[in-house]
Amino acid sequence: MPKEIYLVKVGMNMTEGVVEEWYIADGATVDKGELLYRLETEKVNLDVDAETSGIVKHLVGEGVTMKPGDVVGYIYAADEAIPDVLPQAQAAAVESVAESAPVAASPARPAASSTVDGRILSSPAARRLAGELNVDIAALNGSGPGGRIVEADVQAAAHAARPAAPSPSSPMARKLARELGVDLAQVRGTGPGGRITKEDVERAAAAPPAAPVFASGEDRVVPVRGMRKTIAARMFESLHSSAQLTMDMDANMDDAVKLRNQLVDEWQDEGVRPTYTDLVIRAAAKALEKHPLMNSVFGETEMTLRGDINVGMAVALGEGLIVPVVRHANRLSMKELARESARLAEAAREGTLTPDDLQDGTFTVSALGMFGVDAFTPIINAPQSGILGVNRLRDDLKWVGEVPMKTQVMRLSLTWDHRALDGAPAAQFLATVRELLEAPFRLLV
């Protein structure tokens, strides 16, 4: 009997997913433990390993939306007859990641090659960047786990590339080209070694101009699935199932800037580089201890005040937005928090987040300051009751007596669920965050 290949269920809340990419072609042979397919879910993408060796037959193609536990293919033994029509097996829910061996990062492989049986091991972020920078990813050797190609490999290849040298040309040809307005880059040289001559320039100048080519404005239909589909559904549901309001408050960041610079210097040998968002996450976590209503879930007949403080941090990706969670953020030291947030951000970009990294958030921080944003209206990550937007650090003036002095200010944008708490307690929570940022040494204790 063939071994079924299931669409793995990742976490209790997964409702659908797709085989984003088959790593093993239909009819090809796979060894136990090899990467079999790339799973795309509403929250996270994972590589799934083969549970047994044999010949792979696809039941569904790439990009088809399926339910967790659905059969997407089979693995036949080498001596087993493969029918012309594959059986349509019943779905058998696969409840845990461990049972079907999806892995967040590929197992260790020799670093000398990033290709296994013709398949390129690379992160989604690396493939996306390679497309943007026009880098041939197949020509790269990966420096990631098991030889996996990561963003840094693509960036290094892009920096190493050099534009081709222009064709050689004679001094007379260059002089004539300037006089006639001819672009030598568009001229094909007929002299020795492809050298551009005076005659080549004259022919180029006499040639009729090419008719302009205008690109047709054809529409392009893009399927809505995976992360984009989930984001759309959850944002719509969040706005239509809660009473959301937003308020803004400015925080003086002069002392926070000094503290961050000091911590960057002190911790650089340990590879820890705290960001302003880290300071805000730490301040929000401490403020949630004082204002538990902001750390609640509102239900039809009751409210749940969450016992843990787990702060989600929104990370923008090319294909959408993902929110890994800093667990027990109020219990972490500033250094531990900065290290954990850096780990989560890198894992999000490389597509190696685990289901545990994405679960049990009780409050969210979303930063758009790096894009020059002064204020925005973040949408609550349901069923949470609040989300804090972090805006850019900007110069402002403050008055010391009658003397104006330059200062640095950050606007904080808080969206909260008015069903869970009113405007006054929401403002008090935001004021506590501001006070902690304005006296930031309190964040170290």
Order of alpha helices (4+ residues) and beta strands (2+ residues): beta-beta-beta-beta-beta-beta-beta-beta-alpha-beta-beta-beta-alpha-alpha-alpha-alpha-alpha-beta-alpha-alpha-beta-beta-beta-beta-beta-beta-alpha-beta-beta-beta-alpha
